[in-house]
Amino acid sequence: MKETAMKKLFSVMGIAALCSTMACSTTHAGNNTQVNPDLDTKTPIKHVVVLFGENVSFDHYFGTYPHAKNPDGEPKFTAKPNTPSVNGLSKELLTNNPNQFNPKRLSRAQAVTDDMDHEYTAEQKAFNGGKMDKFVENTSGGTDKSLVMDYYDGNTVTGLWNYAQNYAMSDNSFNTTFGPSTPGALNLISGQTHGGTGFVNGVKVGDIEENIANGSVIGDPDPHYDNASNTKRAQAAMDGKNVGDLLNKKSVTWGWFQGGFRDTTAKHANIAGQYSTDYNPHHEPFQYYKSTANPDHLPPSSVEKIGHNDQANHQYDLEDFWKAADKGNMPAVSFLKAANYQDGHAGYSDPLDEQHFIVNTINHLQKLPDWKQTAVVLAYDDSDGWYDHVMHNPLVNGSDDLKTDALYGPGDAGKPRLGSYKDRAGFGPRLPLLVISPYAKKNFVDHSLTDQTSILRFIEDNWSLGKIGDYSFDSVAGSMENMFDLNHAPSDKKLFLDPETGQPIKKK
């Protein structure tokens, strides 16, 4: 709502009455009234909550959607009538795949698996110029080389399939570039993996093999501005801007909330009893930028300051998100990162532990008064190297680094289009993307072309932040708005799921 309209409304309703219904805040200087910038949005969405998971390709979770095998002993999934189809695993891909092995269904009992190879170069080789037939040779992990081809269905990732049934999902969304977690996380918040400087044992070295090439981050170095980073690992510092800088400039509240941020030594076990440290520094993208880092992991000075500028500098533990949200102080933009054991990353996490985190988070959000103006975006940082049969061709941006690029042959991943920066080839693998919101379209599959920076673009556009610049992918990102129905009143229906089974909780 424009400020002039707000002033007229103030005169009729009174400031106190208006703020009690709209949760607005004002400051007064004489007769001037300043509207809370959190609420000054281009859409009815006043809160965006991004759940950023780990290491899943689209086919790995949704390849046979909406058809599940439904064996005895596993949560049953039955699709609603007229459920739209997805670009998934056809009968031919399941029985006569061009790779060495055909994809196989993984049961719920096989939720814990080995990690795959998901490096920048390995994924390009797996794509083999778009033939998508060299995954076994290049991205398989562990002893069973056929595992890289395999997939789950709605009897294991039941919660995600039920969210897709009731909200909006994309089957045409991609990793912005090739590679592992850190490039994906950096692209989410800045659309830019160039501008990285490497450090070894605290000494600036520039590029670091397998981590930074030609100033672009292609691996998983730890963030230089995080005192919890491993001093024995390669580290990186990023130049340039990220969305946090843009939000700060507009005084819009925001935060990154990550499991284990407060106590970086805390550990939890996954369903297989395997322990891992909750906090992972290279999953925290804002710690790579000096402007948005909280090196000592300082807590917020108060619950009221969460989302605002203070000693925490917008970097928090997950528990801080709920302290703020439960008090009606949820930031306008929130990025939520699960503790390692619940983030879905193969090797130390799994889809069942991940389901607990996702379902408990969304169940809780739906109970808050802010839910009616909230959009949850469920996205992933990379594919883990899991098989997916789709390549977006032509690439939005190419790269011709002889040492690292291999999509069409040695040193050939097309020509750079977004400036002259090398080692930013993309789009990379196809990833899941869902929107869960009272404004999301229902049982809808979006075929519009999007990528990780489409989330960045939505935030930029909704709060009129402007763009990152410096050849960020946000300048060419597709819009997510087709996943929303913004022209009608929000739905008052809510979907509560059982975190153990992923099935809807029946009302008593």
Secondary structure, 3 states (H helix, E strand, C coil): CCHHHHHHHHHHHCHHHHHHHHCCCCCEECCEECCCHHHCCCCCCCEEEEEEECCCCHHHHHCCCCCCCCCCCCCCCCCCCCCCCCCCCCHHHHHCCCCCCCCCECCHHHCCCCCCCCCHHHHHHHHHHHCCCCHHHHCCCCCCHHHHHCECCCCCCHHHHHHHHHCEEECCEECCCCCCHHHHHHHHHHCCCECEEEEECCEEEECECCCEECCEECCCCEECCCCCCCCCCCEEEECCCCHHHHHHHCCCCEEEEECCCCCCCCEEECCCCCEEECCCHHHCHHHHCHHHCCCCCCCCCCHHHCCCCCCCCCEEEHHHHHHHHHCCCCCCEEEEECCHHHCCCECCECHHHHHHHHHHHHHHHHCCHHHHHEEEEEEECCCCCCCCCCCCCCCCECCCCCCCCCCCCCCCCCCCCCCCCCCCCECCCECCEEEECCCECCCEEECCCEEHHHHHHHHHHHCCCCCCCCCCHHHCCCCCHHHECCCCCCCCCCCCECCCCCCECCCC
